[in-house]
Amino acid sequence: MRAVVQRVSDASVTYYREIGSDQHQCSEESLCGSIPRGIIVYIGIAVDDTEQDAVYLAEKISRLRIFMDAQEKMNLSVLDLGLEALVVSQFTLHADARKGRRPSYSQAAAPRLAEALYQRFCEELRAHGVRVQTGKFQEIMRVRYTNEGPVTILLDSKKVF
């Protein structure tokens, strides 16, 4: 399981879909989740991920010290500050672009497994005391946020990087 964690001063995600006929296309957006200051977590589930991966990453992320303390050192977590997390499923975190120009997604989990582990990850974050908002699984979304810092952390439950 992979995660990209970003420290944000605000974030929101909307579900986006095209409506209408071929000649009269328009789009419709519906707000899925939004948070004030906190973290945005893009989560990608791999074919060999299990509940242990979700548990590990949720614990790691809930206590990840990426917020400034009084001495301006990154020493505080979302839990320490009572902040929120916006969690968005992103299978492209398992893209393999080493060959050719079109990425392969063969290591990304099938939707059924991915959704179950995505939900488990969110439940685990909540169990640690983090307030969680989410995107809409397996849909086209628009994510808007202000990266604070900027701070972006890459995590992998298999400790690949």
C-alpha positions in Angstrom: 0.0 0.0 0.0 1.4 3.4 -1.0 0.5 6.8 0.3 1.4 10.3 -0.6 0.8 12.6 2.4 0.7 16.4 2.0 0.4 19.0 4.6 -2.4 21.4 3.6 -4.0 24.6 4.7 -7.2 23.6 3.0 -8.4 20.7 0.8 -11.5 19.6 -1.0 -12.6 16.9 -3.4 -15.5 16.8 -5.7 -17.1 14.0 -7.7 -17.2 15.0 -11.4 -19.3 13.5 -14.2 -20.4 14.4 -17.6 -24.2 14.6 -18.2 -26.3 15.2 -21.3 -26.2 14.0 -24.9 -23.3 14.0 -27.2 -24.4 17.4 -28.7 -25.2 19.0 -25.4 -22.5 18.0 -22.9 -22.2 19.6 -19.5 -20.6 18.6 -16.3 -21.9 18.3 -12.8 -19.7 18.4 -9.6 -20.8 17.3 -6.2 -18.7 17.9 -3.0 -17.5 14.7 -1.5 -15.3 16.1 1.3 -13.4 19.1 2.5 -11.2 19.9 5.4 -9.5 23.0 6.8 -5.9 22.7 7.8 -4.6 19.1 8.0 -3.4 16.4 5.6 -4.4 15.1 2.2 -3.6 11.4 1.8 -3.6 9.8 -1.6 -3.8 6.0 -1.1 -2.9 3.3 -3.6 -3.7 -0.4 -3.0 -1.5 -3.1 -4.6 -2.6 -6.6 -5.6 -0.7 -8.2 -2.6 -1.9 -5.7 0.1 -3.7 -7.0 3.2 -5.4 -5.5 6.2 -2.0 -5.3 7.9 -0.9 -2.8 5.3 -3.9 -0.6 6.0 -3.3 -0.8 9.8 0.4 -0.1 9.5 -0.1 3.0 7.2 -3.0 4.4 9.3 -0.9 4.2 12.5 2.1 5.7 10.7 0.2 8.6 9.1 -1.8 9.5 12.2 1.4 10.1 14.1 3.5 11.5 11.3 5.2 14.6 12.6 5.0 17.1 9.8 3.6 20.1 11.5 5.6 22.9 13.1 5.9 23.2 16.8 6.6 26.5 18.7 10.3 26.2 17.7 9.4 25.9 14.0 10.5 22.3 13.8 8.3 19.6 12.2 7.5 17.9 15.4 3.7 17.6 15.6 1.1 15.3 14.0 -2.5 15.7 13.0 -3.4 14.0 16.2 -1.3 16.4 18.3 -3.1 19.4 16.7 -6.6 17.8 16.3 -6.5 18.3 12.6 -8.3 16.4 9.8 -7.4 14.1 6.9 -8.9 14.1 3.4 -8.3 10.6 2.0 -8.5 10.0 -1.8 -8.1 6.6 -3.5 -5.5 6.8 -6.3 -4.6 3.5 -8.1 -2.1 5.4 -10.2 0.3 5.3 -7.3 1.1 1.8 -8.5 1.8 2.9 -12.1 4.8 1.3 -13.7 6.2 3.5 -16.4 9.7 1.9 -16.7 8.9 0.5 -20.2 7.4 2.5 -23.0 5.3 5.6 -22.5 2.0 4.1 -21.4 2.1 3.2 -17.7 1.1 -0.3 -16.6 -1.3 -0.7 -13.7 -0.9 -4.4 -13.2 0.3 -4.0 -9.6 -2.8 -2.0 -8.6 -5.4 -4.1 -6.8 -8.7 -5.0 -8.4 -11.6 -2.6 -7.4 -13.2 -5.0 -4.9 -10.1 -5.5 -2.9 -8.9 -1.9 -3.3 -12.2 -0.5 -2.0 -12.3 -2.9 1.0 -8.7 -1.9 2.0 -9.4 1.8 1.3 -12.3 1.7 3.7 -10.3 -0.3 6.2 -7.5 2.4 6.1 -10.1 5.1 6.7 -11.6 3.2 9.6 -8.2 2.7 11.2 -7.4 6.4 10.9 -10.6 7.2 12.6 -9.9 4.6 15.3 -6.6 6.5 16.0 -8.7 9.7 16.5 -8.3 11.4 13.2 -11.3 13.0 11.7 -11.5 11.7 8.1 -13.2 13.0 4.9 -13.0 11.0 1.7 -13.3 11.1 -2.0 -15.6 8.9 -4.1 -14.1 5.5 -4.8 -13.4 4.6 -8.4 -14.8 7.8 -9.8 -13.4 10.9 -11.6 -12.7 13.5 -9.0 -11.3 17.0 -8.8 -9.0 17.6 -5.9 -8.2 21.2 -4.8 -5.8 22.0 -2.0 -3.1 24.4 -0.8 0.1 22.5 0.0 1.5 24.1 3.1 5.3 24.2 3.1 5.3 22.5 0.6 5.5 19.2 2.5 5.0 16.0 0.6 5.9 12.6 2.1 5.9 9.2 0.3 5.2 6.1 2.2 5.0 2.4 1.3 3.8 -0.3 3.7 6.3 -2.7 2.2 9.0 -0.1 2.9 10.1 0.0 -0.8 11.1 3.6 -0.4 
